[in-house]
Amino acid sequence: MSAVSAIRNNSLAAGRFRARALGVVGAVVAAVTVWAVAVPVLGIELTFRFGNTAPQNVVFGAVVGFTLGASLAGWGILAALERRMSNAREIWTAVALVVLVASLGLPLAAGTTISSQIALAMMHLAAAGVLIPTLRRG
């Protein structure tokens, strides 16, 4: 490999890393924005319940932590696929969309009120709406 192509490859890798890192941050910001509108602005009590447990509030830190964790996991899966397959982005996009659809079942099943269900689903859609195209393009 020539020095020029090595520099070009490093530059492309750095650009991809930067774009994907911004996608992860953007997904977190998108989910937090929905939370910030729903909870403090609209006054929605954002709660969920699993089975017979007591309802639990969805707090700011949980939104950040879960969105960050899921986004990084998605990035990791994409990176692993890219090392092994030539059509990694297509496979990852299909998997990401299936995971998104499946994840929408959680707010709809566990949200305690209609407004809570809608806000939780909107957080999932907002984060995915930023993350999926950004990681795919990156």
Secondary structure, 3 states (H helix, E strand, C coil): CCHHHHHHHHHHHHHHHHHHHHHHHHHHHHHHHHHHHHHHHCCCCCEECCCCCCCEECCHHHHHHHHHHHHHHHHHHHHHHHHHCCCHHHHHHHHHHHHHHHHHHHHHHHECCHHHHHHHHHHHHHHHHHHHHHHHHC
